[in-house]
Amino acid sequence: ATLVINSRAITNVTTITNFIDIDYKEKHLNLTVDKESDKNEYVVGDEALWTITVHNGEGCAATDVVLKDILQQEFEFVDIVSVDGTYSEDTNVWTIGNMAENSDAKLVIKSKAKRFVGGTTKTAVVTSDEADWNNSNNVANQTVTIFPLPQPVKTVNNTFPYYHDYVEYNLTLVNTGNISYTKNLTVIDTLPDGLVFDGIINVSGTEVL
């Protein structure tokens, strides 16, 4: 930019100093991402809701905003609850598109915990065509714990029965996790060939079929 000033001397002054103030504010892009789960602890088979929010702060608009959301192998994708833009289940990529200054975009994913893990971290990374002056808040992590289902333990009192001998099986469900399991469980146990069901000696539960 060029500024040309025309002036003429009106007094006999040795030195003349001109001050020019320019008010200029450079605009910077600052995308941030936040990730939340509906719970911090799950049991295998539980549904998990993940809410990811991208915010574009005051500075400038963002174009071609894309978020790569890594769904851990311990979770199975179920459905999209809501999305601003489009989400690909195959690539785990959320395409937001353009974002105005001081605007938000939200994605809610439903998944299912499918295997036990002591602690697993879900990571989301957001990018755009413009350079972001603060990349430290472009990544969000959320760590959750998945506990195993209560496991059946089976014992038998007679491993070599004779004809017409009684054989007693004891079946116990053991909760090895650090969380109370409040859902109904169904255990299917089949008698081996050569044995017929005779009756229940003792049961702790709602029903035996």
C-alpha positions as CSV (number, residue, x, y, z in Angstrom):
1,A,0.0,0.0,0.0
2,T,1.3,3.5,-0.9
3,L,0.3,6.8,0.7
4,V,1.3,10.1,-1.0
5,I,1.0,13.4,0.9
6,N,1.3,16.8,-0.8
7,S,2.3,19.7,1.5
8,R,4.0,23.1,1.4
9,A,6.0,25.1,3.9
10,I,4.0,27.9,5.6
11,T,6.5,28.9,8.3
12,N,10.2,29.0,8.7
13,V,10.6,25.8,10.6
14,T,13.8,23.8,10.7
15,T,12.2,20.3,11.3
16,I,8.7,19.0,10.6
17,T,7.7,15.5,11.8
18,N,4.6,13.8,10.5
19,F,3.0,10.9,12.5
20,I,0.6,8.5,10.7
21,D,-1.2,5.8,12.8
22,I,-2.5,2.7,11.0
23,D,-5.0,0.6,12.9
24,Y,-4.5,-3.0,11.5
25,K,-5.5,-6.2,13.0
26,E,-4.4,-9.5,11.4
27,K,-7.0,-12.2,11.3
28,H,-6.0,-15.6,12.5
29,L,-7.9,-18.9,12.3
30,N,-8.4,-20.8,15.5
31,L,-10.4,-24.1,15.3
32,T,-10.9,-26.1,18.5
33,V,-12.4,-29.5,19.1
34,D,-14.0,-31.1,22.1
35,K,-15.0,-34.7,22.6
36,E,-17.2,-36.2,25.3
37,S,-18.7,-39.6,26.1
38,D,-22.0,-40.2,27.9
39,K,-20.1,-42.3,30.5
40,N,-16.6,-43.0,31.6
41,E,-17.2,-46.7,32.3
42,Y,-18.9,-49.3,30.1
43,V,-19.6,-53.1,30.2
44,V,-19.2,-55.1,27.0
45,G,-22.4,-54.8,25.1
46,D,-23.2,-51.3,26.4
47,E,-24.1,-48.5,23.9
48,A,-21.8,-45.5,24.0
49,L,-22.6,-42.0,22.8
50,W,-19.8,-39.8,21.6
51,T,-20.4,-36.0,21.1
52,I,-17.7,-34.1,19.1
53,T,-18.0,-30.3,18.8
54,V,-15.8,-28.2,16.5
55,H,-15.7,-24.4,17.2
56,N,-14.3,-21.7,14.9
57,G,-13.4,-18.7,17.0
58,E,-13.4,-15.0,16.1
59,G,-10.7,-14.3,13.5
60,C,-11.7,-15.6,10.1
61,A,-14.0,-18.0,8.4
62,A,-12.7,-21.6,7.8
63,T,-13.1,-23.5,4.6
64,D,-13.2,-27.3,3.9
65,V,-13.1,-28.2,7.6
66,V,-12.5,-31.9,8.1
67,L,-12.4,-33.9,11.3
68,K,-10.8,-37.4,11.5
69,D,-12.4,-39.3,14.4
70,I,-10.7,-42.5,15.4
71,L,-13.2,-45.1,16.7
72,Q,-11.2,-47.6,18.7
73,Q,-11.3,-51.3,17.8
74,E,-13.0,-51.9,21.2
75,F,-16.1,-50.1,19.9
76,E,-18.4,-51.0,17.1
77,F,-20.1,-48.3,15.0
78,V,-23.9,-48.4,15.4
79,D,-25.4,-45.2,14.0
80,I,-25.2,-41.4,13.6
81,V,-27.5,-39.6,16.0
82,S,-27.0,-36.1,14.5
83,V,-24.4,-34.5,12.3
84,D,-23.6,-31.0,10.8
85,G,-22.2,-32.0,7.4
86,T,-21.5,-35.6,6.5
87,Y,-19.8,-38.5,8.2
88,S,-18.3,-41.6,6.6
89,E,-18.5,-44.8,8.6
90,D,-15.9,-46.5,6.4
91,T,-13.2,-43.8,6.8
92,N,-14.2,-42.2,10.2
93,V,-14.0,-38.8,8.5
94,W,-16.5,-36.0,9.3
95,T,-16.7,-33.5,6.5
96,I,-18.0,-30.2,8.0
97,G,-17.3,-27.8,5.0
98,N,-17.2,-24.1,5.6
99,M,-17.5,-22.5,9.0
100,A,-18.2,-18.8,9.7
101,E,-16.5,-16.9,12.5
102,N,-17.6,-17.8,16.0
103,S,-19.7,-20.8,14.9
104,D,-20.1,-24.5,16.0
105,A,-20.6,-27.8,14.3
106,K,-21.6,-31.0,16.2
107,L,-21.5,-34.7,15.6
108,V,-23.1,-37.4,17.8
109,I,-22.1,-41.0,17.2
110,K,-23.7,-44.1,18.7
111,S,-21.4,-47.1,19.2
112,K,-21.3,-50.4,21.1
113,A,-18.5,-51.6,23.5
114,K,-17.5,-55.0,22.1
115,R,-14.5,-56.2,24.1
116,F,-12.8,-55.6,27.5
117,V,-10.0,-53.1,27.8
118,G,-8.6,-51.5,30.9
119,G,-8.5,-48.0,29.3
120,T,-8.9,-46.9,25.7
121,T,-8.6,-43.4,24.2
122,K,-10.7,-42.0,21.4
123,T,-9.0,-39.2,19.4
124,A,-10.4,-36.5,17.1
125,V,-8.3,-34.2,14.9
126,V,-9.7,-31.2,13.0
127,T,-8.1,-29.5,10.0
128,S,-9.0,-26.9,7.4
129,D,-7.6,-25.3,4.2
130,E,-6.4,-22.3,6.2
131,A,-3.4,-22.4,8.6
132,D,-4.4,-22.6,12.2
133,W,-2.2,-20.4,14.5
134,N,-2.9,-22.7,17.5
135,N,-2.7,-26.4,16.7
136,S,-2.6,-27.5,20.3
137,N,-6.4,-27.4,20.6
138,N,-7.1,-29.1,17.2
139,V,-6.9,-32.5,19.0
140,A,-9.3,-33.9,21.6
141,N,-8.9,-37.2,23.5
142,Q,-11.4,-39.0,25.7
143,T,-10.4,-42.1,27.7
144,V,-13.0,-44.6,28.9
145,T,-12.9,-48.1,30.5
146,I,-14.7,-51.2,29.3
147,F,-15.4,-53.9,31.8
148,P,-16.0,-57.6,30.8
149,L,-19.4,-59.3,31.2
150,P,-19.8,-61.5,34.2
151,Q,-18.1,-64.8,33.4
152,P,-19.7,-68.3,34.0
153,V,-17.6,-70.8,36.1
154,K,-18.8,-74.4,35.8
155,T,-17.8,-77.3,38.0
156,V,-19.0,-81.0,38.2
157,N,-19.0,-83.4,41.1
158,N,-18.6,-86.6,39.1
159,T,-16.4,-86.7,36.0
160,F,-16.7,-90.5,35.4
161,P,-20.3,-91.4,36.1
162,Y,-21.7,-94.9,35.8
163,Y,-25.1,-95.8,34.4
164,H,-27.9,-94.3,36.6
165,D,-25.4,-92.2,38.6
166,Y,-26.4,-88.7,39.5
167,V,-24.2,-85.9,38.2
168,E,-24.4,-82.4,39.7
169,Y,-23.2,-79.3,37.9
170,N,-22.6,-76.0,39.7
171,L,-22.7,-72.9,37.5
172,T,-21.7,-69.6,39.0
173,L,-21.5,-66.2,37.4
174,V,-18.5,-64.1,38.5
175,N,-18.4,-60.3,38.0
176,T,-14.6,-59.6,37.6
177,G,-15.1,-55.9,36.8
178,N,-15.1,-52.9,39.1
179,I,-18.6,-51.9,38.2
180,S,-22.0,-53.2,39.2
181,Y,-23.9,-55.1,36.5
182,T,-27.6,-54.3,36.7
183,K,-28.9,-55.8,33.4
184,N,-30.5,-59.1,32.9
185,L,-28.2,-61.9,31.8
186,T,-29.0,-65.2,30.1
187,V,-26.7,-68.1,30.4
188,I,-27.2,-71.1,28.0
189,D,-25.8,-74.4,29.2
190,T,-26.3,-77.7,27.3
191,L,-26.0,-81.1,29.0
192,P,-23.6,-83.5,27.2
193,D,-24.9,-86.6,25.4
194,G,-25.9,-89.4,27.7
195,L,-27.3,-87.2,30.4
196,V,-30.9,-86.1,31.0
197,F,-32.1,-83.2,33.1
198,D,-33.4,-84.3,36.5
199,G,-34.0,-81.1,38.4
200,I,-32.7,-77.9,40.0
201,I,-31.1,-78.2,43.5
202,N,-30.6,-74.5,44.1
203,V,-30.8,-71.4,42.0
204,S,-30.2,-67.7,42.6
205,G,-31.9,-65.8,39.8
206,T,-35.3,-65.1,38.3
207,E,-35.9,-68.2,36.1
208,V,-34.5,-71.5,34.9
209,L,-35.7,-72.8,31.5
